Amino acid sequence: MTILFATSTSFWVDQFVNGLTTGSLYALIALGYTMVYGVLQMINFAHGEVFMLGSFAGYGAMAAMGGSELDGAMIAVSILVALLAAMTASAATSVALERFAYRPLRNAPRLAPLISAIGASIFLQYLVLDRTSSEAKFYPNVFPDGSFGVEPFEIEYIQAFLIGSSLLMMVFLYLIIQKTKMGRAIRAVAESPSNASLMGVDVNRTIVNVFILGAAMAGVAGVLHGLFFQTIRGSMGFLPGIKAFTAAVLGGIGSVPGAVAGGFFLGMTETVGRELLNTIPGVDLPNQWRDVIAFSLLVLVLLFRPTGIFGEKVAKRA
């Protein structure tokens, strides 16, 4: 009985860590969705491809520095360079999208920028698929195998790095939004673009900064995804993008804390939730049911709280 309990505890700890790992990626990508929506009231459905391009840029940087041949301090340097390359590539892509796909439609009906975003998403995805001949690329395995901690509370090195890096980037974004002049401008434009303009805020520049910040988070997520899952391809942005959008809606679209909470909540539900259901006698859900559980959860949350967990309540009309 003691052995069974220890095994069970180790299993659930592993599932909890897996949920945090997946949730960290969802939360980072979801920040881009929620920031753009908070300012422009639009859904940037090309954000999944921004995440994908960041992953490819990070891969290119690591491959140029030697890939799997790296050792010692050069591994840390290569990861840092990959992160910077990914953030730069994702930010540049996002700025181009804002300038050519969204800004001309800023005063158009909401359906127009939505269609433009979907078109941009398809264009970027198939552009990369064409340039890579639809072949997968493989990130170098630079992290040592194994874990640390006291059994059964152990965590793999790559998972600790992924979760820690994600939390660090989220704190960094929070400080920018809350403590800097740029952050005050973003909050002002999100409240009222016209009033912010009257107060001397450059609305166009502020919107560009929103796209840059959200894309930088997605670029970091792209590198972390590649380091953890090893394999990347041109079509990789679709499902994580949809999941991150789901996380943003769960937390309350437009709310930065909501996006983070929604990402972790979704990641935990997909992993721990599925295994909890499998403890029911006669239930044996395969891994594909993670997606079913995730989107079923979205439907339930929207039924009982349409604004999301952290979304503002809509005042009732008399």
C-alpha positions, 0 to 999 in steps of 0.5 A: 500500500505504501509503494502504491501511494508513493507511485500515485503521488509521483504520478500526480506530481508529474501531471501537475508539473506537466500542466504548469509546463503547458500552461506556461506556454499558453499563458505567454501566447495568450498575452498577445491576444489579450493585449491587442484585444484590450487596445483595438477590440480585435482578435489577432488570429495571426498570432499563432503564426507569430509564435511559429516564426519566433520558434523558427528564428530561435532554431536558426540562431541555435543552428548557426551557433553549432546546435547540438555541438555546443557545450558548457557556457555556450549552451546558455549563450545560444539559448539567450541568442535564440530568445533574442532572435525569436523576439526580434523576428516575432516583433518585426512580423507583428509590426508588419501585420499591424501596419499593412493588414490591420491599420488600414482597416482600423475604422472598418466594421469588425468583421474586416480586420478579423478576415484580414487576420485569418488571411494573414495567418494562412499566408504566413503558415503556407509561406513557411511550409513552402520555404521548408518543403513542409519538413520538420526542424529539430531543436538541439537537445541542449538540456541534460536528462534527469531531474532535481528535487526530493522524490516524489516532488521532482521536476525535469531541468527543461521543465524548470527552465521553461516554467521559470522563464515564462514566469520571468517574462510575465513579471517583466511584462507586468512591470512594463505595463504598470511602472513605465511611461509606455505602460501608462500610454497603453492603459490610456489608449485601452481606456479611450484612444480619443481621450489619450490622443487629446492628452498627447499620447501617440496612439499609433506608436502605442498600438505598435508597442502593444503588438511588439510586446505581445509578439515578444512574449510569443517569440519566447514561447516559440523557443521554449516550445522548441526546446521542450518538444524538440520538433517544429514545423510551419503548421505548428502555430495553429493549435497552440494559437487556438488554445492560447486564445481559449486561455485568454477568453477563459481568463477574460479577454483584455485582462493581462492577469486573466490571460496568465490565469487562463493559460495555467488553468487550461494547462492544468485542466488538460493534464490533471483533469483528463487523468482525474476523469480516467480514475473513474471506473470504465473511463479510459480517455486517450491523449486526444481528449485533452482538446475536447476537455479544453474546449468543453471547459471554454463552453461551460465558462462562457455559459456561466460567466461570458466575460471570463474569470477576470473579465469585467461584469457588464452593467445591467440595463434598467 
